[in-house]
Structures are given as structure tokens and as C-alpha cells.
């Protein structure tokens, strides 16, 4: 104490200490005896410990605190406990560096997990047999539109939030998971307490008592991910796809019905030796009927329509169906008494043996050419 300043405490000196104190402070026993505390440890004031010790002496109230000390040949976390003792203090110091590093690492891991759950909209839960409530992570509360840890959650509550249309399948999965330990996945809808409908990806694991050979489930843990935006995007893509297909079908139908060229698709029939023997019309446009005279062709076989139809037509379409080689040619359909300019090409899966046929009646042109040649010959 300073005798000239009303006995104000200006430092402390060591009177009794154990071997652990010598080892922890990295000072010799003679050093600890010879010098006051603030001279031995200049950083002591920066930690606030000197003021704390003074307060213990003056108030009689004990002290306990954890602090980080970096200096005076010391570096680490320490737990300091001090109690009044006469005109000084008795102090116990524990090196808690390992424990604090573990705690800090755990806190950092917990922080990262919470951030990951928030960014990924993923919450976690755990239920143990004998417990009335299910433990939820903060993010799972937020997913359900609730303040974190605001209300205790029971299994019955979570069942009630499953969308009625999805409950039968979820109930069967739940029953199976309690009957058979294992990992399970479900994607279904929930109705939040505020009425908002969510799509979730629900992954969980049911665990049996390791000492129970009967596989009795005693614990369930898992994750819940809000996939509402993804499902909405998928539904929008499907809607757009359907719309594009509908538009394409409408445009195709208009083109199909309005072009002057005859068009049809046929399915070629082959015998056991892969020889084409017939073909069936799958569809035909109005120009097809005008240019061939064949009515209501769809669904009919060519052999039924024209039993004497020339074999080379079957050979050509069979070749296209088998090889995928498109063919452009002019040929005479003698039984119909017509000439055609034809473009044939394979359509769809090769296994279906289907051919698209686009053609024009060129009979008048062929007759004009014949007349011209006859005139030139005279």
C-alpha cells in the first residue's frame, strides 16, 4: 500500500505459492519472492486483473473470470479465481487453453452450421424415445415461419402440418421407419401455421437400441430443406414446356393441313427375313387425300387399300425405315395411274420402323413431257 496516499493499494507481492505456480508463470521461486506482481507481469494491468484484485480486497467479494493472456512469456486462456485473505487475496489460476480452444472450435463449427443451414434453407431435428418434444434447429423454426425456439414442438404437431394430399404416403413412410431402422427420404408439402404451403425435402434416419436385438427404434434424426423455389421453377418449366409443345402442335397442325404437298407417316411391316411386306398409314393430311384419292387412310394397311400396289414402293420405304437413309425420287404408281415426286425419311425411334413421306402429284408434268417428246419425234 502507498502510505502517503491513504493506504491505496499499489501492488501485490507473492507470499506463498506452489510448484504449479512456478511452472505456469515460467518464473523461478526466487523471482516470485523478490519482485512485486506488476513488475513481474507488466501486462497484468492491461487484463484488468490488478483492478479486480483491488476490488476483492476492498469489497470482500470473490472473483472468478476467464481471460486471454498474451505477454510476459505467457500465452493462453486462464481461469482466475480470487478470494479475500487478510490484507490480500488468495488466487487460484487454471490453464484452460485446450478447453477454450475446443469450445471456440465448437462455437465456430456451430456458427458455420447455422450459416450453412440458413443459406441452404436446411433445418435439422432430433427425437428420442421418452421425450415429449422434438428438438429443432433455429433454421427449421424459421422454415416453418416460427421464431427460433419460441414454442416446443411435438410429433403430433409436425404430423398436422403435412399437406392432407401428401399425408397418406407420409404416414406409411413414418410407420415403416419406426418398424425398420434405416435411412428414408421424402419430398412432400407442408402447411405452415401461417397457412403458407411449402415443398420440403425430408431426409431422416431411424436408429434402434444397439442392445435390443428386435430393432426397436429409439431415436430419429434428420434434416428438412425448403425446396419450394425449386419446385415452383420445375412447375414453371413444365408449364412452359407444355405451352411450347401445344404451340408447336398448333403450328404443325396448321402447316400439316395447309400445305399443298401430300404428307403422311407410315409404319412399315417386315416379315421374318426383314423383307418389307406392307405399311400402315399413321396420319395423312388433306392434300394426301386430294393427291392419291385414298380416303380416311389413317390406321389402314396399304395392301388392304391396294392389293396390287407395286412392290418397289414397299422396298423403298422399307430401306428408309431400316437404314435411316432419306430418299428423293420420282416414280409411277401404276395402279393409281399417277406420277409422284417423293421425299421419304425416317421419323422417330428406329425400332418403330416409321417413315415420313412428302410428295407431289406430277402427273400433269409427266404427261406434258411425254407429249413434248412425241412431238419432237414426229
Secondary structure, DSSP 8 states (H G I E B T S, - for coil): -BTTTTTB----B-S---HHHHHHHT--HHHHHHSBHHHH-TTHHHHTHHHHHHHHHHH---EEEEEEEEETTEEEEEEEEEEEETTEEEEEEEE-HHHHHHHHHHHHHHHHHHHHHHHHTEEEEEEETT-SSBEE-HHHHHHTT--TTSS-B-HHHHHHHB-HHHHHHHHHHHHHHHHS-EEEEEEEEEE-TTS-EEEEEEEEEEEE-TT-TT--EEEEEEEEEE-HHHHHHHHHHHHHHHHHHHHHHHHHHHHHHH-SSEEEEEEEEE-TTS-EEEEEEEEE-HHHHHHH---S-TT-BHHHH-TT--HHHHHHHHHHHHH---EEEEEEETTTTEEEEEEEEEES-GGG-EEEEEEEE-HHHHHHHHHHHHHHH-
